[in-house]
Amino acid sequence: MSQVKKIIQSGLFSILISVSIAGGNVGAIEPDNAGFLQWKEQFKQLALSQGIPEDTLEMSFDGLTVNKTVLKLDSSQPEFTRPIWQYIDKAVSTTRIKKAQKALVQHKRLFDSLYKKYGVPAEIIIAIWAMESDFGANYGNMSVIRSLATLAYAGKRKEFAQTELLAALRIMVCEGLQPEDMVGSWAGAMGQPQFMPTSFQKYAIDFNNDNKRDLWKSLDDAFASIANYMQKSGWKTGESWGMEVRLSDRFDWQKLARYNPENRALSLIEWKALGVVTVRDNHFYPRDQRAKLFFPAGHLGPAFLTFDNFEVIKKYNLSLSYSLGVGLLSSGIKDGTQLVGKWPRGDKSLSYHDKVLLQTILKKIGFDVGEIDGKIGSNTRKAIREWQLKNSLAADGYMTLPLIKHLQETVN
């Protein structure tokens, strides 16, 4: 294991970052076998006290060892992340849309039944299914019990993993499953919908009435479980996830900041008055429906007004790229809708260190970015917008390398 030190300097300050790298993974934990054995015994006592049968624990933990691959994946911190357009290119490819449309026809009767019961359209269910497990072709082949035990012992979020592990054991008992039946991703997500165990407990459905909630092999159960998840998360029947828009020549960033400083949802008629227009027929309906303005790659890329159902998709997966992928894929499945706006493919991805530098400068000059963690979250985007407005720039909350250089120059 080697130590890599990088100094990022500006006219105001310097930052010293020490990063432990092992095989491209940051801070990977070397498991202690004796410690894991001790942890297993302590966990068994906890599980027994919560009603998990002893025979379930014995068959699940007998010979169980730490999965080093899981620890490496859990501790990895990629230097660069993919630009959103690379993600969307794959998520909403022509091949994927055609395959999804075939599934829509093939399972029409099932989707009609699900819509009648849950109010969630087929294209949303199929889009999530495609995104989560590639139409059921890849839902992982790792032992969920081993992965969660590894993470509960030495992962970043031990308490979370322990809760999920207890839930996984309860699922085995309730569903009559063996440890080898519980397969999924390295993080413990299971089946074609990729439910974590606690989500399985809350949302999994036995839709074909065979007394099993089989999210691995039964499309009836998998699709119904996705629909149930979305309905219980607040899906609004008959409403879209959002629409692609563009900014007219009269769009005024300063006016937007005065009118809507918190980037809250406004009615469609309010957005139209501010200079937002649709990319097709400029028809906003219903006029009082509320939406948020979303620039996934800045104002020079595609822009969207997103409705409440977009927030529901985010409950399934917090990633904005994922949620947009589901939305765009569902639109393509439904009626072949394609993006009109062009991605700024010339933009280079910000590295982890670029993001740390950005957050540190903004914090140094008085903008609240929250924790300096190398992640562009809501607090950092808000700080970026505030800095952009102060410097008479388009306040889209999107940062590029040239803008970071400009930011440095303004504080020198």
LUMSELUM-208235 format. One record per residue (C-alpha): residue in three letters; x, y, z. Coordinates in steps of 0.05 Angstrom, whole numbers, plus 5000, padded with zeros to 4 digits. Example, Ala and Ser with C-alpha at 12.3 -4.5 7.8 and 13.67 -1.06 7.14 Angstrom:
<nodes>
<code=ALA&px=5246&py=4910&pz=5156>;
<code=SER&px=5273&py=4979&pz=5143>;
</nodes>
This chain:
<nodes>
<code=MET&px=5000&py=5000&pz=5000>;
<code=SER&px=5028&py=5068&pz=4982>;
<code=GLN&px=5013&py=5139&pz=5004>;
<code=VAL&px=4997&py=5190&pz=4950>;
<code=LYS&px=4998&py=5263&pz=4970>;
<code=LYS&px=4972&py=5318&pz=4926>;
<code=ILE&px=4976&py=5392&pz=4941>;
<code=ILE&px=4924&py=5436&pz=4908>;
<code=GLN&px=4945&py=5509&pz=4912>;
<code=SER&px=4912&py=5576&pz=4899>;
<code=GLY&px=4929&py=5648&pz=4915>;
<code=LEU&px=4890&py=5644&pz=4980>;
<code=PHE&px=4906&py=5576&pz=5008>;
<code=SER&px=4933&py=5507&pz=4998>;
<code=ILE&px=4901&py=5440&pz=5013>;
<code=LEU&px=4938&py=5377&pz=5031>;
<code=ILE&px=4902&py=5313&pz=5014>;
<code=SER&px=4930&py=5245&pz=5034>;
<code=VAL&px=4898&py=5186&pz=4999>;
<code=SER&px=4911&py=5113&pz=5012>;
<code=ILE&px=4907&py=5074&pz=4947>;
<code=ALA&px=4907&py=4999&pz=4940>;
<code=GLY&px=4893&py=4972&pz=4871>;
<code=GLY&px=4856&py=5035&pz=4852>;
<code=ASN&px=4813&py=5033&pz=4915>;
<code=VAL&px=4816&py=5086&pz=4969>;
<code=GLY&px=4821&py=5066&pz=5042>;
<code=ALA&px=4807&py=4991&pz=5031>;
<code=ILE&px=4802&py=4955&pz=5098>;
<code=GLU&px=4842&py=4892&pz=5109>;
<code=PRO&px=4795&py=4843&pz=5144>;
<code=ASP&px=4815&py=4811&pz=5210>;
<code=ASN&px=4792&py=4739&pz=5211>;
<code=ALA&px=4792&py=4734&pz=5287>;
<code=GLY&px=4754&py=4799&pz=5291>;
<code=PHE&px=4703&py=4774&pz=5242>;
<code=LEU&px=4692&py=4710&pz=5281>;
<code=GLN&px=4680&py=4751&pz=5344>;
<code=TRP&px=4633&py=4797&pz=5306>;
<code=LYS&px=4593&py=4737&pz=5280>;
<code=GLU&px=4582&py=4710&pz=5350>;
<code=GLN&px=4560&py=4778&pz=5375>;
<code=PHE&px=4513&py=4787&pz=5315>;
<code=LYS&px=4483&py=4718&pz=5325>;
<code=GLN&px=4464&py=4736&pz=5396>;
<code=LEU&px=4432&py=4800&pz=5372>;
<code=ALA&px=4394&py=4763&pz=5317>;
<code=LEU&px=4370&py=4710&pz=5366>;
<code=SER&px=4345&py=4764&pz=5413>;
<code=GLN&px=4304&py=4791&pz=5355>;
<code=GLY&px=4271&py=4725&pz=5339>;
<code=ILE&px=4315&py=4698&pz=5283>;
<code=PRO&px=4315&py=4622&pz=5289>;
<code=GLU&px=4380&py=4590&pz=5309>;
<code=ASP&px=4379&py=4541&pz=5251>;
<code=THR&px=4373&py=4599&pz=5201>;
<code=LEU&px=4434&py=4632&pz=5233>;
<code=GLU&px=4474&py=4568&pz=5233>;
<code=MET&px=4463&py=4553&pz=5159>;
<code=SER&px=4475&py=4626&pz=5140>;
<code=PHE&px=4538&py=4637&pz=5180>;
<code=ASP&px=4572&py=4569&pz=5182>;
<code=GLY&px=4639&py=4578&pz=5147>;
<code=LEU&px=4622&py=4649&pz=5126>;
<code=THR&px=4682&py=4693&pz=5112>;
<code=VAL&px=4694&py=4765&pz=5096>;
<code=ASN&px=4686&py=4783&pz=5022>;
<code=LYS&px=4747&py=4826&pz=5006>;
<code=THR&px=4717&py=4846&pz=4938>;
<code=VAL&px=4657&py=4876&pz=4974>;
<code=LEU&px=4703&py=4917&pz=5020>;
<code=LYS&px=4743&py=4943&pz=4960>;
<code=LEU&px=4680&py=4964&pz=4924>;
<code=ASP&px=4652&py=4996&pz=4986>;
<code=SER&px=4715&py=5036&pz=4999>;
<code=SER&px=4730&py=5057&pz=4928>;
<code=GLN&px=4730&py=5131&pz=4910>;
<code=PRO&px=4735&py=5140&pz=4835>;
<code=GLU&px=4778&py=5198&pz=4813>;
<code=PHE&px=4731&py=5213&pz=4756>;
<code=THR&px=4658&py=5198&pz=4746>;
<code=ARG&px=4625&py=5189&pz=4678>;
<code=PRO&px=4593&py=5250&pz=4647>;
<code=ILE&px=4518&py=5246&pz=4650>;
<code=TRP&px=4512&py=5241&pz=4574>;
<code=GLN&px=4552&py=5176&pz=4574>;
<code=TYR&px=4505&py=5149&pz=4626>;
<code=ILE&px=4443&py=5171&pz=4588>;
<code=ASP&px=4471&py=5146&pz=4521>;
<code=LYS&px=4471&py=5075&pz=4550>;
<code=ALA&px=4408&py=5082&pz=4591>;
<code=VAL&px=4365&py=5107&pz=4533>;
<code=SER&px=4398&py=5073&pz=4474>;
<code=THR&px=4356&py=5055&pz=4413>;
<code=THR&px=4369&py=4981&pz=4426>;
<code=ARG&px=4343&py=4987&pz=4498>;
<code=ILE&px=4281&py=5025&pz=4476>;
<code=LYS&px=4264&py=4973&pz=4423>;
<code=LYS&px=4274&py=4916&pz=4473>;
<code=ALA&px=4230&py=4952&pz=4524>;
<code=GLN&px=4175&py=4963&pz=4473>;
<code=LYS&px=4174&py=4889&pz=4456>;
<code=ALA&px=4167&py=4874&pz=4530>;
<code=LEU&px=4110&py=4924&pz=4533>;
<code=VAL&px=4072&py=4885&pz=4480>;
<code=GLN&px=4092&py=4816&pz=4506>;
<code=HIS&px=4066&py=4830&pz=4577>;
<code=LYS&px=4009&py=4877&pz=4560>;
<code=ARG&px=3957&py=4839&pz=4599>;
<code=LEU&px=4000&py=4839&pz=4661>;
<code=PHE&px=4016&py=4913&pz=4655>;
<code=ASP&px=3942&py=4929&pz=4646>;
<code=SER&px=3926&py=4892&pz=4710>;
<code=LEU&px=3982&py=4928&pz=4747>;
<code=TYR&px=3959&py=4996&pz=4722>;
<code=LYS&px=3888&py=4982&pz=4745>;
<code=LYS&px=3912&py=4963&pz=4815>;
<code=TYR&px=3971&py=5011&pz=4826>;
<code=GLY&px=3962&py=5067&pz=4775>;
<code=VAL&px=4035&py=5063&pz=4752>;
<code=PRO&px=4044&py=5060&pz=4676>;
<code=ALA&px=4079&py=5002&pz=4642>;
<code=GLU&px=4134&py=5046&pz=4613>;
<code=ILE&px=4157&py=5067&pz=4682>;
<code=ILE&px=4158&py=4995&pz=4708>;
<code=ILE&px=4197&py=4971&pz=4647>;
<code=ALA&px=4246&py=5030&pz=4650>;
<code=ILE&px=4263&py=5014&pz=4723>;
<code=TRP&px=4268&py=4940&pz=4707>;
<code=ALA&px=4315&py=4955&pz=4649>;
<code=MET&px=4358&py=5002&pz=4690>;
<code=GLU&px=4363&py=4958&pz=4751>;
<code=SER&px=4377&py=4890&pz=4722>;
<code=ASP&px=4380&py=4897&pz=4646>;
<code=PHE&px=4311&py=4867&pz=4636>;
<code=GLY&px=4325&py=4814&pz=4689>;
<code=ALA&px=4389&py=4789&pz=4655>;
<code=ASN&px=4436&py=4814&pz=4710>;
<code=TYR&px=4413&py=4820&pz=4782>;
<code=GLY&px=4479&py=4800&pz=4812>;
<code=ASN&px=4509&py=4733&pz=4833>;
<code=MET&px=4538&py=4750&pz=4901>;
<code=SER&px=4514&py=4721&pz=4967>;
<code=VAL&px=4470&py=4775&pz=4998>;
<code=ILE&px=4483&py=4746&pz=5068>;
<code=ARG&px=4558&py=4747&pz=5059>;
<code=SER&px=4559&py=4816&pz=5028>;
<code=LEU&px=4516&py=4847&pz=5083>;
<code=ALA&px=4555&py=4811&pz=5138>;
<code=THR&px=4620&py=4838&pz=5109>;
<code=LEU&px=4592&py=4908&pz=5106>;
<code=ALA&px=4562&py=4903&pz=5176>;
<code=TYR&px=4630&py=4882&pz=5203>;
<code=ALA&px=4676&py=4930&pz=5166>;
<code=GLY&px=4637&py=4973&pz=5116>;
<code=LYS&px=4627&py=5048&pz=5113>;
<code=ARG&px=4556&py=5043&pz=5140>;
<code=LYS&px=4558&py=4986&pz=5191>;
<code=GLU&px=4491&py=5002&pz=5225>;
<code=PHE&px=4455&py=5006&pz=5158>;
<code=ALA&px=4484&py=4940&pz=5135>;
<code=GLN&px=4467&py=4906&pz=5200>;
<code=THR&px=4394&py=4928&pz=5194>;
<code=GLU&px=4392&py=4902&pz=5123>;
<code=LEU&px=4425&py=4836&pz=5144>;
<code=LEU&px=4372&py=4825&pz=5198>;
<code=ALA&px=4319&py=4839&pz=5146>;
<code=ALA&px=4351&py=4790&pz=5097>;
<code=LEU&px=4350&py=4735&pz=5150>;
<code=ARG&px=4276&py=4749&pz=5165>;
<code=ILE&px=4261&py=4744&pz=5090>;
<code=MET&px=4294&py=4675&pz=5089>;
<code=VAL&px=4249&py=4653&pz=5146>;
<code=CYS&px=4185&py=4683&pz=5118>;
<code=GLU&px=4196&py=4661&pz=5046>;
<code=GLY&px=4227&py=4593&pz=5061>;
<code=LEU&px=4292&py=4610&pz=5026>;
<code=GLN&px=4362&py=4581&pz=5033>;
<code=PRO&px=4425&py=4624&pz=5036>;
<code=GLU&px=4442&py=4604&pz=4965>;
<code=ASP&px=4375&py=4632&pz=4942>;
<code=MET&px=4394&py=4701&pz=4968>;
<code=VAL&px=4437&py=4728&pz=4911>;
<code=GLY&px=4445&py=4799&pz=4889>;
<code=SER&px=4493&py=4858&pz=4882>;
<code=TRP&px=4555&py=4869&pz=4924>;
<code=ALA&px=4515&py=4919&pz=4966>;
<code=GLY&px=4459&py=4870&pz=4981>;
<code=ALA&px=4406&py=4891&pz=4929>;
<code=MET&px=4364&py=4832&pz=4908>;
<code=GLY&px=4324&py=4807&pz=4849>;
<code=GLN&px=4303&py=4838&pz=4784>;
<code=PRO&px=4279&py=4903&pz=4818>;
<code=GLN&px=4344&py=4905&pz=4860>;
<code=PHE&px=4308&py=4915&pz=4926>;
<code=MET&px=4348&py=4920&pz=4990>;
<code=PRO&px=4321&py=4872&pz=5042>;
<code=THR&px=4282&py=4925&pz=5080>;
<code=SER&px=4250&py=4948&pz=5015>;
<code=PHE&px=4233&py=4875&pz=5000>;
<code=GLN&px=4197&py=4871&pz=5066>;
<code=LYS&px=4158&py=4935&pz=5053>;
<code=TYR&px=4142&py=4930&pz=4979>;
<code=ALA&px=4151&py=4859&pz=4951>;
<code=ILE&px=4086&py=4830&pz=4925>;
<code=ASP&px=4063&py=4758&pz=4911>;
<code=PHE&px=4023&py=4778&pz=4849>;
<code=ASN&px=4015&py=4709&pz=4819>;
<code=ASN&px=3988&py=4681&pz=4885>;
<code=ASP&px=4036&py=4623&pz=4891>;
<code=ASN&px=4052&py=4640&pz=4964>;
<code=LYS&px=4121&py=4665&pz=4946>;
<code=ARG&px=4148&py=4735&pz=4934>;
<code=ASP&px=4198&py=4715&pz=4882>;
<code=LEU&px=4235&py=4776&pz=4855>;
<code=TRP&px=4287&py=4733&pz=4822>;
<code=LYS&px=4247&py=4689&pz=4774>;
<code=SER&px=4175&py=4715&pz=4773>;
<code=LEU&px=4161&py=4774&pz=4728>;
<code=ASP&px=4091&py=4780&pz=4758>;
<code=ASP&px=4121&py=4790&pz=4827>;
<code=ALA&px=4179&py=4834&pz=4803>;
<code=PHE&px=4135&py=4881&pz=4762>;
<code=ALA&px=4081&py=4885&pz=4816>;
<code=SER&px=4133&py=4900&pz=4869>;
<code=ILE&px=4161&py=4958&pz=4828>;
<code=ALA&px=4091&py=4985&pz=4818>;
<code=ASN&px=4075&py=4977&pz=4892>;
<code=TYR&px=4140&py=5014&pz=4910>;
<code=MET&px=4123&py=5072&pz=4865>;
<code=GLN&px=4050&py=5077&pz=4887>;
<code=LYS&px=4069&py=5076&pz=4961>;
<code=SER&px=4123&py=5128&pz=4947>;
<code=GLY&px=4071&py=5177&pz=4922>;
<code=TRP&px=4064&py=5164&pz=4847>;
<code=LYS&px=4010&py=5209&pz=4817>;
<code=THR&px=3969&py=5170&pz=4766>;
<code=GLY&px=3960&py=5205&pz=4700>;
<code=GLU&px=4018&py=5253&pz=4709>;
<code=SER&px=4084&py=5252&pz=4673>;
<code=TRP&px=4154&py=5253&pz=4705>;
<code=GLY&px=4172&py=5317&pz=4667>;
<code=MET&px=4185&py=5349&pz=4600>;
<code=GLU&px=4243&py=5376&pz=4560>;
<code=VAL&px=4245&py=5452&pz=4554>;
<code=ARG&px=4291&py=5508&pz=4532>;
<code=LEU&px=4304&py=5579&pz=4554>;
<code=SER&px=4279&py=5635&pz=4510>;
<code=ASP&px=4321&py=5695&pz=4493>;
<code=ARG&px=4284&py=5736&pz=4545>;
<code=PHE&px=4301&py=5688&pz=4602>;
<code=ASP&px=4332&py=5729&pz=4659>;
<code=TRP&px=4374&py=5693&pz=4711>;
<code=GLN&px=4373&py=5752&pz=4759>;
<code=LYS&px=4297&py=5755&pz=4755>;
<code=LEU&px=4293&py=5681&pz=4768>;
<code=ALA&px=4337&py=5688&pz=4830>;
<code=ARG&px=4294&py=5745&pz=4857>;
<code=TYR&px=4230&py=5708&pz=4842>;
<code=ASN&px=4252&py=5638&pz=4862>;
<code=PRO&px=4316&py=5640&pz=4905>;
<code=GLU&px=4305&py=5571&pz=4934>;
<code=ASN&px=4296&py=5536&pz=4867>;
<code=ARG&px=4227&py=5512&pz=4889>;
<code=ALA&px=4172&py=5484&pz=4845>;
<code=LEU&px=4132&py=5536&pz=4805>;
<code=SER&px=4070&py=5528&pz=4763>;
<code=LEU&px=4079&py=5517&pz=4689>;
<code=ILE&px=4047&py=5584&pz=4674>;
<code=GLU&px=4098&py=5617&pz=4720>;
<code=TRP&px=4155&py=5583&pz=4685>;
<code=LYS&px=4127&py=5606&pz=4618>;
<code=ALA&px=4124&py=5677&pz=4643>;
<code=LEU&px=4197&py=5673&pz=4663>;
<code=GLY&px=4217&py=5652&pz=4593>;
<code=VAL&px=4216&py=5576&pz=4594>;
<code=VAL&px=4187&py=5545&pz=4532>;
<code=THR&px=4176&py=5473&pz=4510>;
<code=VAL&px=4221&py=5444&pz=4456>;
<code=ARG&px=4163&py=5422&pz=4413>;
<code=ASP&px=4095&py=5456&pz=4413>;
<code=ASN&px=4105&py=5506&pz=4471>;
<code=HIS&px=4040&py=5478&pz=4501>;
<code=PHE&px=4040&py=5478&pz=4577>;
<code=TYR&px=3984&py=5437&pz=4606>;
<code=PRO&px=3957&py=5435&pz=4658>;
<code=ARG&px=3978&py=5507&pz=4670>;
<code=ASP&px=3976&py=5501&pz=4746>;
<code=GLN&px=4019&py=5438&pz=4750>;
<code=ARG&px=4081&py=5452&pz=4790>;
<code=ALA&px=4151&py=5435&pz=4767>;
<code=LYS&px=4225&py=5448&pz=4781>;
<code=LEU&px=4275&py=5472&pz=4729>;
<code=PHE&px=4332&py=5421&pz=4721>;
<code=PHE&px=4398&py=5429&pz=4683>;
<code=PRO&px=4434&py=5362&pz=4687>;
<code=ALA&px=4493&py=5389&pz=4647>;
<code=GLY&px=4485&py=5464&pz=4653>;
<code=HIS&px=4444&py=5513&pz=4613>;
<code=LEU&px=4481&py=5497&pz=4549>;
<code=GLY&px=4456&py=5425&pz=4552>;
<code=PRO&px=4385&py=5396&pz=4553>;
<code=ALA&px=4338&py=5428&pz=4604>;
<code=PHE&px=4277&py=5399&pz=4638>;
<code=LEU&px=4217&py=5416&pz=4680>;
<code=THR&px=4208&py=5359&pz=4728>;
<code=PHE&px=4143&py=5343&pz=4764>;
<code=ASP&px=4127&py=5308&pz=4829>;
<code=ASN&px=4134&py=5239&pz=4797>;
<code=PHE&px=4207&py=5254&pz=4783>;
<code=GLU&px=4216&py=5261&pz=4858>;
<code=VAL&px=4182&py=5193&pz=4866>;
<code=ILE&px=4232&py=5161&pz=4818>;
<code=LYS&px=4288&py=5192&pz=4861>;
<code=LYS&px=4261&py=5154&pz=4921>;
<code=TYR&px=4276&py=5090&pz=4884>;
<code=ASN&px=4347&py=5114&pz=4870>;
<code=LEU&px=4374&py=5181&pz=4894>;
<code=SER&px=4419&py=5191&pz=4834>;
<code=LEU&px=4396&py=5247&pz=4789>;
<code=SER&px=4427&py=5212&pz=4729>;
<code=TYR&px=4388&py=5149&pz=4745>;
<code=SER&px=4323&py=5186&pz=4754>;
<code=LEU&px=4331&py=5224&pz=4689>;
<code=GLY&px=4350&py=5159&pz=4655>;
<code=VAL&px=4285&py=5126&pz=4679>;
<code=GLY&px=4245&py=5187&pz=4657>;
<code=LEU&px=4275&py=5192&pz=4588>;
<code=LEU&px=4273&py=5117&pz=4576>;
<code=SER&px=4199&py=5114&pz=4596>;
<code=SER&px=4184&py=5170&pz=4547>;
<code=GLY&px=4221&py=5134&pz=4492>;
<code=ILE&px=4183&py=5070&pz=4507>;
<code=LYS&px=4116&py=5105&pz=4508>;
<code=ASP&px=4119&py=5146&pz=4444>;
<code=GLY&px=4190&py=5147&pz=4418>;
<code=THR&px=4205&py=5216&pz=4447>;
<code=GLN&px=4278&py=5235&pz=4438>;
<code=LEU&px=4321&py=5290&pz=4466>;
<code=VAL&px=4324&py=5355&pz=4426>;
<code=GLY&px=4377&py=5390&pz=4466>;
<code=LYS&px=4450&py=5372&pz=4455>;
<code=TRP&px=4497&py=5351&pz=4510>;
<code=PRO&px=4561&py=5394&pz=4520>;
<code=ARG&px=4605&py=5335&pz=4502>;
<code=GLY&px=4666&py=5379&pz=4500>;
<code=ASP&px=4663&py=5389&pz=4575>;
<code=LYS&px=4714&py=5349&pz=4614>;
<code=SER&px=4692&py=5313&pz=4677>;
<code=LEU&px=4713&py=5344&pz=4743>;
<code=SER&px=4759&py=5299&pz=4783>;
<code=TYR&px=4750&py=5286&pz=4857>;
<code=HIS&px=4805&py=5336&pz=4871>;
<code=ASP&px=4773&py=5388&pz=4826>;
<code=LYS&px=4709&py=5382&pz=4866>;
<code=VAL&px=4747&py=5387&pz=4932>;
<code=LEU&px=4782&py=5449&pz=4906>;
<code=LEU&px=4716&py=5479&pz=4883>;
<code=GLN&px=4682&py=5467&pz=4950>;
<code=THR&px=4741&py=5494&pz=4989>;
<code=ILE&px=4745&py=5558&pz=4950>;
<code=LEU&px=4671&py=5571&pz=4955>;
<code=LYS&px=4672&py=5558&pz=5030>;
<code=LYS&px=4733&py=5603&pz=5038>;
<code=ILE&px=4697&py=5661&pz=5005>;
<code=GLY&px=4634&py=5653&pz=5046>;
<code=PHE&px=4588&py=5605&pz=5008>;
<code=ASP&px=4557&py=5547&pz=5046>;
<code=VAL&px=4575&py=5481&pz=5011>;
<code=GLY&px=4562&py=5436&pz=5070>;
<code=GLU&px=4615&py=5383&pz=5080>;
<code=ILE&px=4677&py=5386&pz=5036>;
<code=ASP&px=4671&py=5315&pz=5009>;
<code=GLY&px=4686&py=5319&pz=4935>;
<code=LYS&px=4613&py=5308&pz=4918>;
<code=ILE&px=4569&py=5359&pz=4883>;
<code=GLY&px=4505&py=5355&pz=4924>;
<code=SER&px=4448&py=5403&pz=4934>;
<code=ASN&px=4487&py=5449&pz=4981>;
<code=THR&px=4545&py=5455&pz=4933>;
<code=ARG&px=4499&py=5467&pz=4874>;
<code=LYS&px=4463&py=5522&pz=4913>;
<code=ALA&px=4530&py=5554&pz=4930>;
<code=ILE&px=4551&py=5551&pz=4857>;
<code=ARG&px=4487&py=5585&pz=4835>;
<code=GLU&px=4497&py=5640&pz=4886>;
<code=TRP&px=4568&py=5652&pz=4863>;
<code=GLN&px=4547&py=5651&pz=4790>;
<code=LEU&px=4493&py=5703&pz=4803>;
<code=LYS&px=4541&py=5747&pz=4841>;
<code=ASN&px=4588&py=5745&pz=4781>;
<code=SER&px=4533&py=5757&pz=4728>;
<code=LEU&px=4537&py=5686&pz=4701>;
<code=ALA&px=4482&py=5637&pz=4682>;
<code=ALA&px=4461&py=5610&pz=4750>;
<code=ASP&px=4450&py=5537&pz=4731>;
<code=GLY&px=4491&py=5507&pz=4788>;
<code=TYR&px=4536&py=5471&pz=4738>;
<code=MET&px=4611&py=5476&pz=4744>;
<code=THR&px=4663&py=5465&pz=4690>;
<code=LEU&px=4739&py=5468&pz=4692>;
<code=PRO&px=4740&py=5537&pz=4659>;
<code=LEU&px=4692&py=5563&pz=4712>;
<code=ILE&px=4735&py=5535&pz=4768>;
<code=LYS&px=4794&py=5573&pz=4738>;
<code=HIS&px=4751&py=5635&pz=4734>;
<code=LEU&px=4730&py=5624&pz=4806>;
<code=GLN&px=4803&py=5621&pz=4827>;
<code=GLU&px=4819&py=5684&pz=4789>;
<code=THR&px=4763&py=5723&pz=4822>;
<code=VAL&px=4789&py=5707&pz=4892>;
<code=ASN&px=4863&py=5720&pz=4878>;
</nodes>
